[in-house]
Amino acid sequence: MAKSPAIPRTAPTAPNGGPNSAANAAGVGSARAGEVFQLLRDGHARTRAELAAITGLARSTVAARIDALASSGLIGPAGEAVSSGGRPPSRFAFQPTARVILAVDVGATHVLIGLTDLSGKVLSELRESIDISTGPVPVLDAVLDHCGQLLAQAGRHERELVGIGIGLPGPVEHSTGKPASPPIMPGWDGFDVPAYVQRRFDTDVLVDNDVNIMALGERAVYWPDAENLLFIKVATGIGAGIVSGGLLQRGADGTAGDIGHVRVPRGGEVLCRCGNYGCLEAMASGPAVAAALAASGVPAATGEDVLELARRGNLAAIQAMRQAGRDVGDVLAACVNLLNPSVIVIGGGLSSAGEYLMAGVREVVYQRSLPLATARLRIVQSMAADHAGVLGAGRMVIDHVLAPDGVERLVAEHQQA
């Protein structure tokens, strides 16, 4: 039977599986293998005696939990500790290569699929062009075929797969994995993505908005200590992934961070595809900037055309990119006053234009936001670039399957096999 896609709404472990969160999760007196595993998730090797001292469990109980975790492959021998007399005690450590995850970042015109281990390390990846508007069945069928190819090429069996994480370019009801009225995804509204994927792969399937998983990926790899971070994607659409107090904020219906449909000062009567006028997306997205340039006589049909013109030094394209940054900055200034992030990361296709877009964002944010809110604020370009989505989709699944309940399930499944 296919596993439930839902994720319990509990605080996740630290992005890097740090020892403090692991110790809190394992707590004195805990008896389950899943809690004991949290103490090994940071990668540091420990002996049975050390684990018994931390948890307060009897050594026989710790030994039983270690045996269960080792038999499932989640942990393995990691040498011997210094002996205080007699035979040196064995040490055990997390084995991230024991299982694999498929991380899928679906965009409007492309899909990037990565095969990762349980540490989030990308083992292999595949990029293909797709058209999200063709509907869920043809897009997901192509994605699933590519997922099978990646597994086969890596020599990994489907039984080693513990989960699939998917990011989609539109609002998603995270608890069910169903898209919710996505504006650029005709035919996807309410489609049961997890159930469809589980017809091919019998594993956990977790689905979220693409900007949310980008925020997870960027933070996990490059900003693990940032408790308050905004990730802004500027591409075919514009959206924000919000990390506040160390937790990803999805909102009541999964639409938190949909800044692309906030009205901007110079929006006027420009019609947006959402049906409203003056939206940020209608002014500063890749297609919007290209359309504005084309109207002024500059040959540009797509965001990629705009980027290429800017790289060649076309003054009109450079000015258009900077103005797009100012428009984004107009909305972000309000976000900064409201959320007080310490880091704003600008990603997405148009961010590869580098300082042209960034200069416009910084100009307005630092001018319009409260001085106290910007005193320690950093506005930076994405370091993960187009890999942020894959990194985040993998992290989403890792935090699910390596949580105490997830580990218990993996151990039980191995014992029943």
N, C-alpha and C positions, 0 to 999 in steps of 0.2 A: 504494500500500500504506500502511496506517495506520502511524503512527510508534510507536515503543516508548514506553510511559508511564514507564518506570523512570528514576529520577534517580541519577546516580553519587554514591556516598557520599564526596564531597569537601567540603572547607571552602568555604562560599559566600563571595562577595565581601561587603564591608561592606554593611549595610542600605541605605545611601544611595549605593552605588557609589563609595565614596571613593577618592581618588587613591592612598593607600598600598596598598590591596589590589590596585588596578589595576596599579600598578608592579610589585608582587611577581609578579602573574600574567603580566605581559608579559616579564619577565626579559631580561637581556642575551643577545643571540644568538638570540632567538626569531624565527621566520620566518613563522609563520602569521598570516593576517588576524585570526583570533579573538583572538590574544594582543595584536596591535597595537590592536585595538578597545578592549581593557580600559583603555588609557591615555586613551581619549576618553569612556569611560562616565561620568565625573564631570561631563560637560557643559562643561568648559573647552575652549576652542578652542586648537588647536596647529597649528604648521606642519610640513611634511615634515621640515625640518631639525631641529626640536625632537624629533620622534619618532625620527629617526635617532640623535640624540645620546643619548636615553634608552635605546634598545634596543640600540645598537651595530650595527644593521643598515646595510647600504649604502643610500644614498639611492635608488638604482634599485629596491631591494627594497621599501623603504618606499613608494615611489611606486606600485608594482604593488599593494601591499596596500591603499593608500588608494583606488586606482581600483576595486578589487573591492568594498570596503565602500561606496563612494559609489554604484556601479552598483546595489547591492542596496537602497539607500535608507537604510541604517543610519546613515550620516554624510552631511553636506552642507557646502557652503561656508559660512564664518562670517566673511566679511570678509577684510581683508588686514592683515598685521603691518607694523610700522614698517620701512621699508627702510633698509638700511645702505649703499645704493648700488645703483642699477639698479631693476629692476622689483620692487615690493613682493611678498613671498611670500604665497601664499594660506594661509588658516587653515581648519581643518576641525573640526567638532564633531558630537557625537551628535545624531541627529534622532529623538527618542522617538515622534513621531507617525507614523513610517514604518509601523508595524505596530500591531495591537491584540490585546488579550487579553480573554477572557471569564472573569470571576471569579464563582463561584457559592457562596453560603453557604446550605446546606440545614439547616433546623432541624426540630424535631418537628412544627411546625404552620405553618411559613412557609418561603419561599425568597426570598433577596435576590440579584439578579444584577446585576453591574456590568460595563460595558465600559470598559476602561482602556487607556491608551497604555503605552509601554515604560518610562516613568518611574514608573508606578503611579498617575498621575492618573486619577481616575474621570471619564469623559466623559459617561456616562449610566447610569441604573440603573432597575431594575424590581423591585417587591415584590409577591408573590402569596401567598395562603394555600394550603397543601398539607397533606396528612396522610401523614406518613412511613410509617404503618402499612399504607397501601394497597399497598405493595410497590414494587420498583425500576422496573418497566416503566412504570406510569402516572405515577410521580413524575418519572422521567427524561424521558419523552415530553413532559410539560408543561414541564420545564426547557428542553429542547432547542427547543421551539416558541418560548419566550420569548427564548432566545438568538438565534434567527433574527430575531425581531422587533427586538431591540436593534441587531443589525448593519444591518438594512434601514433602520431609523429614523435611524441615524447616517450612512447612505450609504456604509458600508464593505462591501467585497466579502469573500467567504470566503477568498480567496487572501491577504488582508491579515491574517488571523487566524493567530497563531503558537502559540497554546496556550489550553487551558481548564483552570483550576484549580477544584477542587471540594472543599468541606468538608462532611463528613457527621457527624451527631450520634451517633457511636459509634466503637468501635475500628476501625482500618483498617490492613491490611498495606500500608504505604506503597510498597514496591517493586513490588507488583502492582496496587495501587489497589482491592483487594477488601476489603469489610467483613468483620470477624472477630467472629462471635458478638455482634452489637450487640443489647443488651437491649431497646431500644425500636423496633427496626426488623425486624419479622417479614418473612421472605422475602428479606432482603438478605444473609444470611450466605454468603460466598464468591461473590457475584454479581460478574461481571467488568464493573465500571463503565466503565473506559477503553474496552474493546472495544465496549460498547454505544453509548457516546457517539461513537466513531469511525465507526460505521455512518452517522452523520449529518454529522459534521465530521471531515475528514481532517487531523488536527492532533494535537500532543502533548496528552495528557490526564493530569493529575496529581491524585491524590486523597489527602486526609488527614483526620484527625479534626478536627472544627470548632474545638476548643479550641486545637489546635496552630496552625491558621492564624490564629486570633485573636491568639495570642501573637506570631506573625510580623508581623501587621499593626500591632498596637499598638507593638511595638518599632521597626519600620522607620520609622514616622511620628513617634512621640513620644518614644521612648527609644533612639535609635540608639547611644548610648555605653554603654548598660547591658549589660554582658557576662553578668550573672547576674540573670535576671528570671523571675518566676512570674506567669502570667496565670490567674486563677481565674474560671471561668464558673459563675454561680449562677442557674439557670433551671429548666426542666423536669427537667434533670439537673444534676449538679455534676462538674466536671472541672478539670484543670490543664494548662496548656501550660508546659513547662519549657525555659528557655533557660539553658544552663550553659556558661561559657567561650566565649560568643558563638555557640554552636551549639544548634539545637533538638534536644532529646533525646526520641527516640521509644521507646527500649527495644528489647528483643530481638524482641518480637512486636507492637509498636505500641500497647501498653497503658500506657506510662509516663504518669503524671499522673492515673490513674483514682482520684482521691481520694474520689469519691462513694461508694465501697464500702469505705471504711475505717470501722471501728466507732467510735462516739463514746460518751463516758462515760454520757450519759443515754439511750442508745439502747434499753437494756433488751431487751425481747422484741418490739420493733416490727419487723414483717416487711417486708423490702425486696423489690422486684420481681426482684432478682437471686437470691432464694431464701435469703439470709442474714438475720440479725437485727441491728438496731441500726446500720445503715449511715448515714453522713452524709446521703446522698440521701433516705433515708426520714424524716429528721428536719428537714432544712433546705432542701429544694428547694421550688419554687413550689407544686406540688401538695400536698406534705407540710404546708407551713405553712397552706395553705388548708383542708386536711382537719382540722388541729388546731383552727383557729378555728371551723369548722363544728360540730365536736364540742362546743365550749363555747357554742354558740348564736349565734355571729356568722355572718351570711350570707356565705359565701365558697366558691366552687367552683374557682377557678383562681388562679394566681399574679397575674394581672392584677387580679382582685378584691381580693387582699390589698394590692397597690400602691395601688389607688384608695381603699381604706379608710384606709391610712396617710396618703395625701395629704390626706384629709378630716379627719385628726386623730383617728381612732378609736384609743383608747388600747390596746385589746386587740391590734389589728393592729400598732401601733408596738412594743409589748412583744414580740410574736411575731417581728417582723423583727429586733429586737435579739438575741433568743435564737437565731435562726437564724445571726446573725453570730457569736455565741459558739461555736456548734457548729462552724461553719467554722473559727473561730480555734483550736479544740481540735486539729484536724487540721493546720492550718497551722503551729502552734507546733513540731510535730515536723519538718515540712518545713523550717522556718527553721533549726533546729539541724542538720539533715542537709545542706542544700544551700547555706545562707548566701547567699540572694539579696540584692541591694541594693534591689530594687523588687518589690513585690507589687501587681499590678493586679487590681482586682475588677471583673468585667464580667458580662454576661448580664442577663436580664430583671429579676431581683430587685435588681440593683445600682442600678437607676434610682430605688429608694427612698431613695437618697442616704445621709445620715449615720446613719440608723437601723441599717442593716445594717453599715456601715463601723465604727460605734462599737463594736458587739459584737465584730467581728473584731479591732480594735486592742486592745480591753480584754484579751482572752485572749492574743493573740500576745505583746504586750509584757510580760504578767505571767508567762507560762509559758516563753518562750524564753530562752536564755542572753543575758546582757547584752552580751557581745562580739558575738553574732550580730545584735543589734538596734541596735547603736550607730549605724549609718548606714542602717538599714533604713527605707524609705519604703513606706507602705501607702496606695494611692491608688485613686480611682475611675477606671474606663476613660474616657479622653478620646475614643477612637474610637467609643465606645458601640456601637450596633448595626451600625456600618460596619466594625468590626474584622475580621470574617470576610472580607468582600469585599476589603479592603485586603491581608489576608494571603494569600488565594488568588491575587490578582494578583502579590504579591511572590514567592510560591512558583514561579510560572511564569517571572517575569522572571529570577530567579536561575538558572533552568534554561536558558532560551533565550539569555540573554546571556552565559553562561559561554563560555570559548573554544571548546569543542566545538560548542555550540549555534550560535554565530555562524558557525563554519565550515560547518555544515549549511545555514544560511540563505543564505550566499553561494553554496554549491554548487547549491542548489535554484534560485536566481535565474539562475545561469549555464546551467542545464539547461533552463530554461523557454523 
